[in-house]
């Protein structure tokens, strides 16, 4: 379980630092009259600050490197 969390944090950190966030395109219909149809594309962005990316990357590395405590 800790490997999944660690690799997920590293992936989020890398996406944040390399790409700057998540981007997607949404198609929207602005006019629909019988056979006449007009659409527009709307580009949306979810920016992730670089500080959050660094924290996620470092946190993922720490989760993978620091050994779990042994329970008796």
PDB file of N, CA, C, O and CB in Angstrom:
ATOM      1  N   UNK A   1       0.818  -1.192   0.000  1.00  0.00           N
ATOM      2  CA  UNK A   1       0.000   0.000   0.000  1.00  0.00           C
ATOM      3  C   UNK A   1       0.865   1.260   0.000  1.00  0.00           C
ATOM      4  O   UNK A   1       0.535   2.252  -0.651  1.00  0.00           O
ATOM      5  CB  UNK A   1      -0.933  -0.004   1.202  1.00  0.00           C
ATOM      6  N   UNK A   2       1.971   1.209   0.734  1.00  0.00           N
ATOM      7  CA  UNK A   2       2.804   2.407   0.810  1.00  0.00           C
ATOM      8  C   UNK A   2       3.497   2.670  -0.531  1.00  0.00           C
ATOM      9  O   UNK A   2       3.810   3.817  -0.849  1.00  0.00           O
ATOM     10  CB  UNK A   2       3.851   2.264   1.933  1.00  0.00           C
ATOM     11  N   UNK A   3       3.739   1.617  -1.318  1.00  0.00           N
ATOM     12  CA  UNK A   3       4.335   1.813  -2.643  1.00  0.00           C
ATOM     13  C   UNK A   3       3.370   2.535  -3.577  1.00  0.00           C
ATOM     14  O   UNK A   3       3.782   3.384  -4.368  1.00  0.00           O
ATOM     15  CB  UNK A   3       4.745   0.465  -3.253  1.00  0.00           C
ATOM     16  N   UNK A   4       2.097   2.198  -3.483  1.00  0.00           N
ATOM     17  CA  UNK A   4       1.087   2.851  -4.319  1.00  0.00           C
ATOM     18  C   UNK A   4       1.013   4.338  -3.971  1.00  0.00           C
ATOM     19  O   UNK A   4       0.980   5.187  -4.862  1.00  0.00           O
ATOM     20  CB  UNK A   4      -0.303   2.176  -4.136  1.00  0.00           C
ATOM     21  N   UNK A   5       0.985   4.647  -2.682  1.00  0.00           N
ATOM     22  CA  UNK A   5       0.929   6.044  -2.242  1.00  0.00           C
ATOM     23  C   UNK A   5       2.196   6.786  -2.668  1.00  0.00           C
ATOM     24  O   UNK A   5       2.123   7.913  -3.157  1.00  0.00           O
ATOM     25  CB  UNK A   5       0.749   6.126  -0.707  1.00  0.00           C
ATOM     26  N   UNK A   6       3.344   6.157  -2.483  1.00  0.00           N
ATOM     27  CA  UNK A   6       4.612   6.789  -2.848  1.00  0.00           C
ATOM     28  C   UNK A   6       4.710   7.081  -4.332  1.00  0.00           C
ATOM     29  O   UNK A   6       5.089   8.185  -4.722  1.00  0.00           O
ATOM     30  CB  UNK A   6       5.763   5.914  -2.433  1.00  0.00           C
ATOM     31  N   UNK A   7       4.372   6.103  -5.168  1.00  0.00           N
ATOM     32  CA  UNK A   7       4.454   6.310  -6.618  1.00  0.00           C
ATOM     33  C   UNK A   7       3.395   7.307  -7.103  1.00  0.00           C
ATOM     34  O   UNK A   7       3.640   8.054  -8.051  1.00  0.00           O
ATOM     35  CB  UNK A   7       4.288   4.972  -7.353  1.00  0.00           C
ATOM     36  N   UNK A   8       2.229   7.323  -6.465  1.00  0.00           N
ATOM     37  CA  UNK A   8       1.193   8.299  -6.827  1.00  0.00           C
ATOM     38  C   UNK A   8       1.654   9.713  -6.520  1.00  0.00           C
ATOM     39  O   UNK A   8       1.476  10.613  -7.341  1.00  0.00           O
ATOM     40  CB  UNK A   8      -0.116   8.000  -6.083  1.00  0.00           C
ATOM     41  N   UNK A   9       2.242   9.920  -5.352  1.00  0.00           N
ATOM     42  CA  UNK A   9       2.752  11.240  -4.992  1.00  0.00           C
ATOM     43  C   UNK A   9       3.870  11.677  -5.940  1.00  0.00           C
ATOM     44  O   UNK A   9       3.930  12.842  -6.335  1.00  0.00           O
ATOM     45  CB  UNK A   9       3.259  11.238  -3.545  1.00  0.00           C
ATOM     46  N   UNK A  10       4.741  10.759  -6.299  1.00  0.00           N
ATOM     47  CA  UNK A  10       5.823  11.086  -7.237  1.00  0.00           C
ATOM     48  C   UNK A  10       5.245  11.460  -8.599  1.00  0.00           C
ATOM     49  O   UNK A  10       5.718  12.409  -9.224  1.00  0.00           O
ATOM     50  CB  UNK A  10       6.804   9.895  -7.380  1.00  0.00           C
ATOM     51  N   UNK A  11       4.234  10.735  -9.069  1.00  0.00           N
ATOM     52  CA  UNK A  11       3.620  11.040 -10.363  1.00  0.00           C
ATOM     53  C   UNK A  11       2.951  12.412 -10.349  1.00  0.00           C
ATOM     54  O   UNK A  11       3.089  13.179 -11.301  1.00  0.00           O
ATOM     55  CB  UNK A  11       2.596   9.960 -10.734  1.00  0.00           C
ATOM     56  N   UNK A  12       2.228  12.724  -9.277  1.00  0.00           N
ATOM     57  CA  UNK A  12       1.581  14.038  -9.172  1.00  0.00           C
ATOM     58  C   UNK A  12       2.639  15.142  -9.138  1.00  0.00           C
ATOM     59  O   UNK A  12       2.472  16.182  -9.775  1.00  0.00           O
ATOM     60  CB  UNK A  12       0.685  14.109  -7.906  1.00  0.00           C
ATOM     61  N   UNK A  13       3.713  14.920  -8.404  1.00  0.00           N
ATOM     62  CA  UNK A  13       4.786  15.907  -8.342  1.00  0.00           C
ATOM     63  C   UNK A  13       5.442  16.145  -9.685  1.00  0.00           C
ATOM     64  O   UNK A  13       5.718  17.287 -10.050  1.00  0.00           O
ATOM     65  CB  UNK A  13       5.823  15.477  -7.353  1.00  0.00           C
ATOM     66  N   UNK A  14       5.694  15.074 -10.426  1.00  0.00           N
ATOM     67  CA  UNK A  14       6.322  15.219 -11.743  1.00  0.00           C
ATOM     68  C   UNK A  14       5.397  15.927 -12.740  1.00  0.00           C
ATOM     69  O   UNK A  14       5.848  16.782 -13.502  1.00  0.00           O
ATOM     70  CB  UNK A  14       6.721  13.844 -12.288  1.00  0.00           C
ATOM     71  N   UNK A  15       4.110  15.574 -12.738  1.00  0.00           N
ATOM     72  CA  UNK A  15       3.161  16.246 -13.633  1.00  0.00           C
ATOM     73  C   UNK A  15       3.095  17.728 -13.301  1.00  0.00           C
ATOM     74  O   UNK A  15       3.061  18.572 -14.196  1.00  0.00           O
ATOM     75  CB  UNK A  15       1.755  15.609 -13.526  1.00  0.00           C
ATOM     76  N   UNK A  16       3.077  18.037 -12.023  1.00  0.00           N
ATOM     77  CA  UNK A  16       3.014  19.440 -11.616  1.00  0.00           C
ATOM     78  C   UNK A  16       4.241  20.215 -12.059  1.00  0.00           C
ATOM     79  O   UNK A  16       4.119  21.338 -12.550  1.00  0.00           O
ATOM     80  CB  UNK A  16       2.860  19.543 -10.113  1.00  0.00           C
ATOM     81  N   UNK A  17       5.412  19.639 -11.894  1.00  0.00           N
ATOM     82  CA  UNK A  17       6.644  20.350 -12.234  1.00  0.00           C
ATOM     83  C   UNK A  17       6.905  20.400 -13.742  1.00  0.00           C
ATOM     84  O   UNK A  17       7.380  21.417 -14.248  1.00  0.00           O
ATOM     85  CB  UNK A  17       7.817  19.697 -11.539  1.00  0.00           C
ATOM     86  N   UNK A  18       6.606  19.334 -14.455  1.00  0.00           N
ATOM     87  CA  UNK A  18       6.911  19.279 -15.881  1.00  0.00           C
ATOM     88  C   UNK A  18       5.848  19.939 -16.756  1.00  0.00           C
ATOM     89  O   UNK A  18       6.182  20.592 -17.745  1.00  0.00           O
ATOM     90  CB  UNK A  18       7.083  17.853 -16.302  1.00  0.00           C
ATOM     91  N   UNK A  19       4.580  19.777 -16.405  1.00  0.00           N
ATOM     92  CA  UNK A  19       3.495  20.277 -17.239  1.00  0.00           C
ATOM     93  C   UNK A  19       2.856  21.529 -16.643  1.00  0.00           C
ATOM     94  O   UNK A  19       2.333  22.361 -17.384  1.00  0.00           O
ATOM     95  CB  UNK A  19       2.442  19.196 -17.429  1.00  0.00           C
ATOM     96  N   UNK A  20       2.888  21.675 -15.340  1.00  0.00           N
ATOM     97  CA  UNK A  20       2.298  22.848 -14.693  1.00  0.00           C
ATOM     98  C   UNK A  20       0.872  22.639 -14.234  1.00  0.00           C
ATOM     99  O   UNK A  20       0.253  23.566 -13.711  1.00  0.00           O
ATOM    100  CB  UNK A  20       2.341  24.007 -15.622  1.00  0.00           C
ATOM    101  N   UNK A  21       0.340  21.455 -14.415  1.00  0.00           N
ATOM    102  CA  UNK A  21      -1.031  21.174 -14.006  1.00  0.00           C
ATOM    103  C   UNK A  21      -1.718  20.263 -15.003  1.00  0.00           C
ATOM    104  O   UNK A  21      -1.071  19.645 -15.847  1.00  0.00           O
ATOM    105  CB  UNK A  21      -1.819  22.466 -13.851  1.00  0.00           C
ATOM    106  N   UNK A  22      -3.036  20.186 -14.897  1.00  0.00           N
ATOM    107  CA  UNK A  22      -3.831  19.341 -15.777  1.00  0.00           C
ATOM    108  C   UNK A  22      -4.646  20.227 -16.711  1.00  0.00           C
ATOM    109  O   UNK A  22      -5.211  21.233 -16.283  1.00  0.00           O
ATOM    110  CB  UNK A  22      -4.755  18.396 -14.959  1.00  0.00           C
ATOM    111  N   UNK A  23      -4.707  19.849 -17.994  1.00  0.00           N
ATOM    112  CA  UNK A  23      -5.454  20.613 -18.991  1.00  0.00           C
ATOM    113  C   UNK A  23      -6.413  19.677 -19.726  1.00  0.00           C
ATOM    114  O   UNK A  23      -6.098  18.512 -19.971  1.00  0.00           O
ATOM    115  CB  UNK A  23      -4.489  21.316 -19.996  1.00  0.00           C
ATOM    116  N   UNK A  24      -7.594  20.208 -20.073  1.00  0.00           N
ATOM    117  CA  UNK A  24      -8.536  19.449 -20.864  1.00  0.00           C
ATOM    118  C   UNK A  24      -9.373  20.403 -21.703  1.00  0.00           C
ATOM    119  O   UNK A  24      -9.406  21.609 -21.457  1.00  0.00           O
ATOM    120  CB  UNK A  24      -9.429  18.577 -19.965  1.00  0.00           C
ATOM    121  N   UNK A  25     -10.057  19.831 -22.714  1.00  0.00           N
ATOM    122  CA  UNK A  25     -10.885  20.612 -23.626  1.00  0.00           C
ATOM    123  C   UNK A  25     -12.332  20.162 -23.488  1.00  0.00           C
ATOM    124  O   UNK A  25     -12.619  18.967 -23.412  1.00  0.00           O
ATOM    125  CB  UNK A  25     -10.397  20.464 -25.095  1.00  0.00           C
ATOM    126  N   UNK A  26     -13.240  21.133 -23.455  1.00  0.00           N
ATOM    127  CA  UNK A  26     -14.668  20.862 -23.318  1.00  0.00           C
ATOM    128  C   UNK A  26     -15.391  21.480 -24.517  1.00  0.00           C
ATOM    129  O   UNK A  26     -15.265  22.679 -24.766  1.00  0.00           O
ATOM    130  CB  UNK A  26     -15.228  21.428 -21.964  1.00  0.00           C
ATOM    131  N   UNK A  27     -16.149  20.665 -25.262  1.00  0.00           N
ATOM    132  CA  UNK A  27     -16.921  21.182 -26.394  1.00  0.00           C
ATOM    133  C   UNK A  27     -18.289  21.634 -25.904  1.00  0.00           C
ATOM    134  O   UNK A  27     -18.954  20.937 -25.139  1.00  0.00           O
ATOM    135  CB  UNK A  27     -17.067  20.108 -27.510  1.00  0.00           C
ATOM    136  N   UNK A  28     -18.692  22.807 -26.357  1.00  0.00           N
ATOM    137  CA  UNK A  28     -19.954  23.397 -25.911  1.00  0.00           C
ATOM    138  C   UNK A  28     -20.761  23.825 -27.135  1.00  0.00           C
ATOM    139  O   UNK A  28     -20.223  24.461 -28.041  1.00  0.00           O
ATOM    140  CB  UNK A  28     -19.703  24.610 -24.960  1.00  0.00           C
ATOM    141  N   UNK A  29     -22.051  23.479 -27.165  1.00  0.00           N
ATOM    142  CA  UNK A  29     -22.931  23.884 -28.255  1.00  0.00           C
ATOM    143  C   UNK A  29     -23.510  25.261 -27.926  1.00  0.00           C
ATOM    144  O   UNK A  29     -24.154  25.443 -26.893  1.00  0.00           O
ATOM    145  CB  UNK A  29     -24.069  22.833 -28.484  1.00  0.00           C
ATOM    146  N   UNK A  30     -23.272  26.225 -28.815  1.00  0.00           N
ATOM    147  CA  UNK A  30     -23.770  27.579 -28.594  1.00  0.00           C
ATOM    148  C   UNK A  30     -25.044  27.865 -29.387  1.00  0.00           C
ATOM    149  O   UNK A  30     -25.838  28.723 -28.999  1.00  0.00           O
ATOM    150  CB  UNK A  30     -22.701  28.587 -28.961  1.00  0.00           C
ATOM    151  N   UNK A  31     -25.239  27.158 -30.484  1.00  0.00           N
ATOM    152  CA  UNK A  31     -26.415  27.384 -31.318  1.00  0.00           C
ATOM    153  C   UNK A  31     -26.850  26.060 -31.918  1.00  0.00           C
ATOM    154  O   UNK A  31     -26.047  25.332 -32.502  1.00  0.00           O
ATOM    155  CB  UNK A  31     -26.125  28.428 -32.433  1.00  0.00           C
ATOM    156  N   UNK A  32     -28.146  25.754 -31.765  1.00  0.00           N
ATOM    157  CA  UNK A  32     -28.676  24.513 -32.324  1.00  0.00           C
ATOM    158  C   UNK A  32     -30.082  24.798 -32.853  1.00  0.00           C
ATOM    159  O   UNK A  32     -31.065  24.710 -32.117  1.00  0.00           O
ATOM    160  CB  UNK A  32     -28.692  23.359 -31.251  1.00  0.00           C
ATOM    161  N   UNK A  33     -30.160  25.145 -34.154  1.00  0.00           N
ATOM    162  CA  UNK A  33     -31.443  25.447 -34.791  1.00  0.00           C
ATOM    163  C   UNK A  33     -31.602  24.497 -35.968  1.00  0.00           C
ATOM    164  O   UNK A  33     -31.003  24.697 -37.024  1.00  0.00           O
ATOM    165  CB  UNK A  33     -31.526  26.953 -35.253  1.00  0.00           C
ATOM    166  N   UNK A  34     -32.403  23.473 -35.781  1.00  0.00           N
ATOM    167  CA  UNK A  34     -32.638  22.497 -36.849  1.00  0.00           C
ATOM    168  C   UNK A  34     -31.329  21.895 -37.317  1.00  0.00           C
ATOM    169  O   UNK A  34     -30.564  21.365 -36.511  1.00  0.00           O
ATOM    170  CB  UNK A  34     -33.371  23.146 -38.030  1.00  0.00           C
ATOM    171  N   UNK A  35     -31.059  21.972 -38.639  1.00  0.00           N
ATOM    172  CA  UNK A  35     -29.821  21.397 -39.159  1.00  0.00           C
ATOM    173  C   UNK A  35     -28.588  22.270 -38.898  1.00  0.00           C
ATOM    174  O   UNK A  35     -27.459  21.842 -39.137  1.00  0.00           O
ATOM    175  CB  UNK A  35     -29.962  21.161 -40.640  1.00  0.00           C
ATOM    176  N   UNK A  36     -28.808  23.486 -38.410  1.00  0.00           N
ATOM    177  CA  UNK A  36     -27.705  24.402 -38.144  1.00  0.00           C
ATOM    178  C   UNK A  36     -27.234  24.231 -36.701  1.00  0.00           C
ATOM    179  O   UNK A  36     -28.014  24.332 -35.754  1.00  0.00           O
ATOM    180  CB  UNK A  36     -28.129  25.869 -38.413  1.00  0.00           C
ATOM    181  N   UNK A  37     -25.938  23.970 -36.564  1.00  0.00           N
ATOM    182  CA  UNK A  37     -25.388  23.723 -35.235  1.00  0.00           C
ATOM    183  C   UNK A  37     -24.021  24.387 -35.141  1.00  0.00           C
ATOM    184  O   UNK A  37     -23.171  24.184 -36.007  1.00  0.00           O
ATOM    185  CB  UNK A  37     -25.287  22.194 -34.941  1.00  0.00           C
ATOM    186  N   UNK A  38     -23.806  25.178 -34.098  1.00  0.00           N
ATOM    187  CA  UNK A  38     -22.514  25.840 -33.895  1.00  0.00           C
ATOM    188  C   UNK A  38     -21.947  25.406 -32.544  1.00  0.00           C
ATOM    189  O   UNK A  38     -22.637  25.424 -31.524  1.00  0.00           O
ATOM    190  CB  UNK A  38     -22.659  27.402 -33.965  1.00  0.00           C
ATOM    191  N   UNK A  39     -20.676  25.017 -32.566  1.00  0.00           N
ATOM    192  CA  UNK A  39     -20.013  24.570 -31.347  1.00  0.00           C
ATOM    193  C   UNK A  39     -18.744  25.369 -31.120  1.00  0.00           C
ATOM    194  O   UNK A  39     -18.164  25.928 -32.051  1.00  0.00           O
ATOM    195  CB  UNK A  39     -19.697  23.070 -31.416  1.00  0.00           C
ATOM    196  N   UNK A  40     -18.330  25.410 -29.877  1.00  0.00           N
ATOM    197  CA  UNK A  40     -17.078  26.057 -29.522  1.00  0.00           C
ATOM    198  C   UNK A  40     -16.302  25.150 -28.576  1.00  0.00           C
ATOM    199  O   UNK A  40     -16.885  24.356 -27.838  1.00  0.00           O
ATOM    200  CB  UNK A  40     -17.330  27.445 -28.877  1.00  0.00           C
ATOM    201  N   UNK A  41     -15.008  25.279 -28.609  1.00  0.00           N
ATOM    202  CA  UNK A  41     -14.162  24.510 -27.692  1.00  0.00           C
ATOM    203  C   UNK A  41     -13.703  25.419 -26.569  1.00  0.00           C
ATOM    204  O   UNK A  41     -13.256  26.545 -26.789  1.00  0.00           O
ATOM    205  CB  UNK A  41     -12.941  23.890 -28.431  1.00  0.00           C
ATOM    206  N   UNK A  42     -13.827  24.897 -25.366  1.00  0.00           N
ATOM    207  CA  UNK A  42     -13.422  25.649 -24.184  1.00  0.00           C
ATOM    208  C   UNK A  42     -12.253  24.911 -23.542  1.00  0.00           C
ATOM    209  O   UNK A  42     -12.384  23.750 -23.154  1.00  0.00           O
ATOM    210  CB  UNK A  42     -14.613  25.822 -23.173  1.00  0.00           C
ATOM    211  N   UNK A  43     -11.118  25.580 -23.432  1.00  0.00           N
ATOM    212  CA  UNK A  43      -9.940  24.967 -22.830  1.00  0.00           C
ATOM    213  C   UNK A  43      -9.907  25.310 -21.347  1.00  0.00           C
ATOM    214  O   UNK A  43      -9.957  26.478 -20.961  1.00  0.00           O
ATOM    215  CB  UNK A  43      -8.639  25.439 -23.537  1.00  0.00           C
ATOM    216  N   UNK A  44      -9.822  24.275 -20.529  1.00  0.00           N
ATOM    217  CA  UNK A  44      -9.802  24.481 -19.082  1.00  0.00           C
ATOM    218  C   UNK A  44      -8.471  23.988 -18.530  1.00  0.00           C
ATOM    219  O   UNK A  44      -7.870  23.055 -19.063  1.00  0.00           O
ATOM    220  CB  UNK A  44     -10.992  23.749 -18.393  1.00  0.00           C
ATOM    221  N   UNK A  45      -8.025  24.624 -17.461  1.00  0.00           N
ATOM    222  CA  UNK A  45      -6.753  24.282 -16.843  1.00  0.00           C
ATOM    223  C   UNK A  45      -6.918  24.231 -15.334  1.00  0.00           C
ATOM    224  O   UNK A  45      -7.564  25.090 -14.734  1.00  0.00           O
ATOM    225  CB  UNK A  45      -5.659  25.293 -17.237  1.00  0.00           C
ATOM    226  N   UNK A  46      -6.327  23.217 -14.734  1.00  0.00           N
ATOM    227  CA  UNK A  46      -6.243  23.125 -13.281  1.00  0.00           C
ATOM    228  C   UNK A  46      -4.762  23.259 -12.925  1.00  0.00           C
ATOM    229  O   UNK A  46      -4.026  22.272 -12.929  1.00  0.00           O
ATOM    230  CB  UNK A  46      -6.863  21.762 -12.736  1.00  0.00           C
ATOM    231  N   UNK A  47      -4.328  24.485 -12.616  1.00  0.00           N
ATOM    232  CA  UNK A  47      -2.904  24.687 -12.335  1.00  0.00           C
ATOM    233  C   UNK A  47      -2.521  24.135 -10.963  1.00  0.00           C
ATOM    234  O   UNK A  47      -3.288  24.219 -10.003  1.00  0.00           O
ATOM    235  CB  UNK A  47      -2.553  26.177 -12.415  1.00  0.00           C
ATOM    236  N   UNK A  48      -1.339  23.580 -10.899  1.00  0.00           N
ATOM    237  CA  UNK A  48      -0.787  23.105  -9.632  1.00  0.00           C
ATOM    238  C   UNK A  48       0.493  23.896  -9.388  1.00  0.00           C
ATOM    239  O   UNK A  48       1.411  23.857 -10.207  1.00  0.00           O
ATOM    240  CB  UNK A  48      -0.514  21.540  -9.653  1.00  0.00           C
ATOM    241  N   UNK A  49       0.561  24.615  -8.268  1.00  0.00           N
ATOM    242  CA  UNK A  49       1.752  25.423  -7.991  1.00  0.00           C
ATOM    243  C   UNK A  49       3.011  24.554  -7.880  1.00  0.00           C
ATOM    244  O   UNK A  49       2.937  23.416  -7.415  1.00  0.00           O
ATOM    245  CB  UNK A  49       1.555  26.226  -6.697  1.00  0.00           C
ATOM    246  N   UNK A  50       4.154  25.079  -8.300  1.00  0.00           N
ATOM    247  CA  UNK A  50       5.401  24.313  -8.221  1.00  0.00           C
ATOM    248  C   UNK A  50       5.742  23.870  -6.803  1.00  0.00           C
ATOM    249  O   UNK A  50       6.323  22.800  -6.619  1.00  0.00           O
ATOM    250  CB  UNK A  50       6.537  25.132  -8.773  1.00  0.00           C
ATOM    251  N   UNK A  51       5.395  24.665  -5.805  1.00  0.00           N
ATOM    252  CA  UNK A  51       5.690  24.287  -4.416  1.00  0.00           C
ATOM    253  C   UNK A  51       4.945  23.009  -4.036  1.00  0.00           C
ATOM    254  O   UNK A  51       5.490  22.157  -3.335  1.00  0.00           O
ATOM    255  CB  UNK A  51       5.309  25.431  -3.450  1.00  0.00           C
ATOM    256  N   UNK A  52       3.709  22.877  -4.492  1.00  0.00           N
ATOM    257  CA  UNK A  52       2.934  21.667  -4.213  1.00  0.00           C
ATOM    258  C   UNK A  52       3.560  20.471  -4.932  1.00  0.00           C
ATOM    259  O   UNK A  52       3.604  19.369  -4.385  1.00  0.00           O
ATOM    260  CB  UNK A  52       1.453  21.850  -4.647  1.00  0.00           C
ATOM    261  N   UNK A  53       4.040  20.688  -6.152  1.00  0.00           N
ATOM    262  CA  UNK A  53       4.703  19.616  -6.890  1.00  0.00           C
ATOM    263  C   UNK A  53       5.964  19.138  -6.197  1.00  0.00           C
ATOM    264  O   UNK A  53       6.222  17.936  -6.125  1.00  0.00           O
ATOM    265  CB  UNK A  53       5.037  20.075  -8.287  1.00  0.00           C
ATOM    266  N   UNK A  54       6.752  20.076  -5.687  1.00  0.00           N
ATOM    267  CA  UNK A  54       7.978  19.708  -4.965  1.00  0.00           C
ATOM    268  C   UNK A  54       7.630  18.942  -3.689  1.00  0.00           C
ATOM    269  O   UNK A  54       8.265  17.934  -3.376  1.00  0.00           O
ATOM    270  CB  UNK A  54       8.814  20.971  -4.622  1.00  0.00           C
ATOM    271  N   UNK A  55       6.628  19.415  -2.956  1.00  0.00           N
ATOM    272  CA  UNK A  55       6.223  18.721  -1.724  1.00  0.00           C
ATOM    273  C   UNK A  55       5.717  17.309  -2.014  1.00  0.00           C
ATOM    274  O   UNK A  55       6.037  16.374  -1.281  1.00  0.00           O
ATOM    275  CB  UNK A  55       5.135  19.522  -0.996  1.00  0.00           C
ATOM    276  N   UNK A  56       4.932  17.150  -3.076  1.00  0.00           N
ATOM    277  CA  UNK A  56       4.426  15.826  -3.436  1.00  0.00           C
ATOM    278  C   UNK A  56       5.568  14.904  -3.853  1.00  0.00           C
ATOM    279  O   UNK A  56       5.598  13.733  -3.473  1.00  0.00           O
ATOM    280  CB  UNK A  56       3.394  15.934  -4.567  1.00  0.00           C
ATOM    281  N   UNK A  57       6.502  15.432  -4.631  1.00  0.00           N
ATOM    282  CA  UNK A  57       7.642  14.629  -5.073  1.00  0.00           C
ATOM    283  C   UNK A  57       8.501  14.192  -3.893  1.00  0.00           C
ATOM    284  O   UNK A  57       8.856  13.019  -3.784  1.00  0.00           O
ATOM    285  CB  UNK A  57       8.490  15.414  -6.075  1.00  0.00           C
ATOM    286  N   UNK A  58       8.834  15.125  -3.014  1.00  0.00           N
ATOM    287  CA  UNK A  58       9.650  14.794  -1.842  1.00  0.00           C
ATOM    288  C   UNK A  58       8.888  13.851  -0.915  1.00  0.00           C
ATOM    289  O   UNK A  58       9.467  12.915  -0.364  1.00  0.00           O
ATOM    290  CB  UNK A  58      10.059  16.078  -1.082  1.00  0.00           C
ATOM    291  N   UNK A  59       7.586  14.099  -0.743  1.00  0.00           N
ATOM    292  CA  UNK A  59       6.784  13.218   0.105  1.00  0.00           C
ATOM    293  C   UNK A  59       6.729  11.795  -0.428  1.00  0.00           C
ATOM    294  O   UNK A  59       6.806  10.838   0.343  1.00  0.00           O
ATOM    295  CB  UNK A  59       5.381  13.762   0.237  1.00  0.00           C
ATOM    296  N   UNK A  60       6.597  11.650  -1.740  1.00  0.00           N
ATOM    297  CA  UNK A  60       6.580  10.308  -2.339  1.00  0.00           C
ATOM    298  C   UNK A  60       7.902   9.586  -2.169  1.00  0.00           C
ATOM    299  O   UNK A  60       7.929   8.382  -1.915  1.00  0.00           O
ATOM    300  CB  UNK A  60       6.241  10.396  -3.811  1.00  0.00           C
ATOM    301  N   UNK A  61       9.003  10.322  -2.309  1.00  0.00           N
ATOM    302  CA  UNK A  61      10.322   9.710  -2.115  1.00  0.00           C
ATOM    303  C   UNK A  61      10.508   9.293  -0.661  1.00  0.00           C
ATOM    304  O   UNK A  61      11.037   8.217  -0.382  1.00  0.00           O
ATOM    305  CB  UNK A  61      11.443  10.685  -2.537  1.00  0.00           C
ATOM    306  N   UNK A  62      10.074  10.146   0.266  1.00  0.00           N
ATOM    307  CA  UNK A  62      10.192   9.816   1.691  1.00  0.00           C
ATOM    308  C   UNK A  62       9.364   8.587   2.024  1.00  0.00           C
ATOM    309  O   UNK A  62       9.823   7.722   2.769  1.00  0.00           O
ATOM    310  CB  UNK A  62       9.750  11.003   2.564  1.00  0.00           C
ATOM    311  N   UNK A  63       8.153   8.492   1.486  1.00  0.00           N
ATOM    312  CA  UNK A  63       7.304   7.327   1.753  1.00  0.00           C
ATOM    313  C   UNK A  63       7.966   6.050   1.254  1.00  0.00           C
ATOM    314  O   UNK A  63       7.850   5.005   1.894  1.00  0.00           O
ATOM    315  CB  UNK A  63       5.926   7.500   1.091  1.00  0.00           C
ATOM    316  N   UNK A  64       8.661   6.119   0.115  1.00  0.00           N
ATOM    317  CA  UNK A  64       9.301   4.922  -0.424  1.00  0.00           C
ATOM    318  C   UNK A  64      10.615   4.573   0.273  1.00  0.00           C
ATOM    319  O   UNK A  64      10.956   3.396   0.395  1.00  0.00           O
ATOM    320  CB  UNK A  64       9.549   5.102  -1.894  1.00  0.00           C
ATOM    321  N   UNK A  65      11.354   5.583   0.728  1.00  0.00           N
ATOM    322  CA  UNK A  65      12.696   5.340   1.273  1.00  0.00           C
ATOM    323  C   UNK A  65      12.664   5.009   2.768  1.00  0.00           C
ATOM    324  O   UNK A  65      13.361   4.095   3.210  1.00  0.00           O
ATOM    325  CB  UNK A  65      13.582   6.561   1.038  1.00  0.00           C
ATOM    326  N   UNK A  66      11.877   5.729   3.538  1.00  0.00           N
ATOM    327  CA  UNK A  66      11.855   5.523   4.991  1.00  0.00           C
ATOM    328  C   UNK A  66      11.158   4.199   5.277  1.00  0.00           C
ATOM    329  O   UNK A  66      10.028   3.984   4.838  1.00  0.00           O
ATOM    330  CB  UNK A  66      11.133   6.709   5.728  1.00  0.00           C
ATOM    331  N   UNK A  67      11.828   3.307   6.015  1.00  0.00           N
ATOM    332  CA  UNK A  67      11.228   1.998   6.278  1.00  0.00           C
ATOM    333  C   UNK A  67      10.063   2.110   7.258  1.00  0.00           C
ATOM    334  O   UNK A  67      10.048   2.971   8.137  1.00  0.00           O
ATOM    335  CB  UNK A  67      12.282   1.029   6.824  1.00  0.00           C
ATOM    336  N   UNK A  68       9.094   1.220   7.083  1.00  0.00           N
ATOM    337  CA  UNK A  68       7.959   1.179   7.995  1.00  0.00           C
ATOM    338  C   UNK A  68       8.412   0.602   9.334  1.00  0.00           C
ATOM    339  O   UNK A  68       9.297  -0.252   9.383  1.00  0.00           O
ATOM    340  CB  UNK A  68       6.796   0.341   7.396  1.00  0.00           C
ATOM    341  N   UNK A  69       7.804   1.071  10.411  1.00  0.00           N
ATOM    342  CA  UNK A  69       8.171   0.575  11.741  1.00  0.00           C
ATOM    343  C   UNK A  69       7.705  -0.875  11.890  1.00  0.00           C
ATOM    344  O   UNK A  69       6.610  -1.248  11.470  1.00  0.00           O
ATOM    345  CB  UNK A  69       7.551   1.470  12.860  1.00  0.00           C
ATOM    346  N   UNK A  70       8.570  -1.668  12.499  1.00  0.00           N
ATOM    347  CA  UNK A  70       8.239  -3.077  12.734  1.00  0.00           C
ATOM    348  C   UNK A  70       7.355  -3.182  13.968  1.00  0.00           C
ATOM    349  O   UNK A  70       7.661  -2.604  15.010  1.00  0.00           O
ATOM    350  CB  UNK A  70       9.526  -3.938  12.906  1.00  0.00           C
ATOM    351  N   UNK A  71       6.279  -3.908  13.849  1.00  0.00           N
ATOM    352  CA  UNK A  71       5.380  -4.105  14.993  1.00  0.00           C
ATOM    353  C   UNK A  71       5.520  -5.528  15.499  1.00  0.00           C
ATOM    354  O   UNK A  71       5.556  -6.476  14.715  1.00  0.00           O
ATOM    355  CB  UNK A  71       3.902  -3.806  14.608  1.00  0.00           C
ATOM    356  N   UNK A  72       5.596  -5.670  16.802  1.00  0.00           N
ATOM    357  CA  UNK A  72       5.773  -7.013  17.387  1.00  0.00           C
ATOM    358  C   UNK A  72       4.486  -7.547  17.927  1.00  0.00           C
ATOM    359  O   UNK A  72       4.452  -8.659  18.452  1.00  0.00           O
ATOM    360  CB  UNK A  72       6.808  -6.993  18.490  1.00  0.00           C
TER     361      UNK A  72
END
